[in-house]
Each structure stands twice: as structure tokens, then as C-alpha cells.
């Protein structure tokens, strides 16, 4: 489902996983997916993701940790914009 963008198979998988008594953690996980089924299905079906945005957020957080206690906001701002 993940690699072939087959999110339409998710309800069937949830039904099978919810019926299992062997792995209670898997059953609970599948039941929690039902809370936001539309979003999870879209994430497994559509080719778009937020990976690029998450990469920028991770880079900015790393720069912020490196600059902690060293200089003011202006230097941090320049470093984020120029890095």
C-alpha cells in the first residue's frame, strides 16, 4: 500500500487488522486510523507529501540549536536566510 500508492485498500486492511486477537497493538493502531480515515487514505493515495517542508523545518531547528546563546536574532536570521 505504501510504495504503490494503493490507499483504496486501507479499509480492507483495517478490517483484517481489527479482527486479529494475536496482536492487540496492531488492532488498536488500526482502530485509531479510523478516526481520520480520509486524511490517511489521501496520504497513502496521492503522490504529494510534505517532505520538503519538513526538511526545511529540520534545517532551521538545527541552526537554531547551534546558535543558542551565541548571538541575537539578527545573526540567526541571516544564517537561516543564507544557509
C-alpha positions in Angstrom: 0.0 0.0 0.0 2.7 2.5 0.9 5.1 2.0 -2.0 2.4 1.6 -4.7 0.0 4.4 -3.6 -2.9 2.0 -3.0 -4.7 3.8 -0.3 -8.0 2.4 -1.5 -7.1 -0.9 0.1 -6.9 0.6 3.6 -10.4 -0.1 4.8 -9.9 -3.8 4.0 -6.6 -3.8 5.8 -8.2 -2.1 8.8 -11.0 -4.7 8.9 -8.5 -7.6 8.9 -6.2 -5.9 11.5 -9.1 -5.1 13.8 -10.3 -8.7 13.7 -7.0 -10.1 14.9 -6.6 -11.2 18.5 -2.9 -12.1 18.3 -1.5 -8.6 18.1 -3.6 -6.2 20.3 -1.2 -3.3 19.5 -1.9 -3.7 15.8 -5.7 -3.9 16.4 -5.6 -0.6 18.4 -3.5 1.1 15.7 -5.9 0.0 13.0 -8.9 1.3 15.1 -7.2 4.6 15.6 -6.7 5.0 11.8 -10.5 5.1 11.5 -10.5 8.5 13.4 -9.1 10.3 10.4 -9.6 7.8 7.6 -9.9 10.4 4.8 -6.6 12.0 5.6 -4.8 8.7 6.0 -6.3 7.4 2.7 -5.2 10.6 0.9 -1.7 10.2 2.3 -1.5 6.7 1.0 -3.0 7.5 -2.4 -1.8 10.9 -3.5 1.8 11.4 -4.8 2.3 14.7 -2.8 3.9 14.9 0.6 5.3 17.5 3.0 8.9 16.1 2.9 10.5 19.2 1.5 8.8 21.4 4.1 9.8 19.1 6.9 13.4 19.2 5.7 13.5 23.0 5.8 11.9 22.9 9.3 14.6 20.4 10.4 17.4 22.6 9.0 16.1 25.7 10.7 15.8 23.9 14.1 19.3 22.6 13.7 20.6 26.2 13.0 18.6 27.5 16.0 20.2 24.9 18.3 23.7 25.7 17.0 23.1 29.4 17.6 21.6 29.1 21.1 23.2 31.6 23.4 25.8 32.9 20.9 24.2 35.9 19.3 21.0 37.8 18.7 18.1 37.2 16.4 19.6 39.2 13.6 22.6 36.9 13.2 20.3 33.8 13.4 18.0 35.4 10.7 21.0 36.0 8.4 22.2 32.5 8.9 18.8 30.9 8.2 18.4 33.0 5.0 21.9 32.4 3.7 22.3 28.7 4.6 
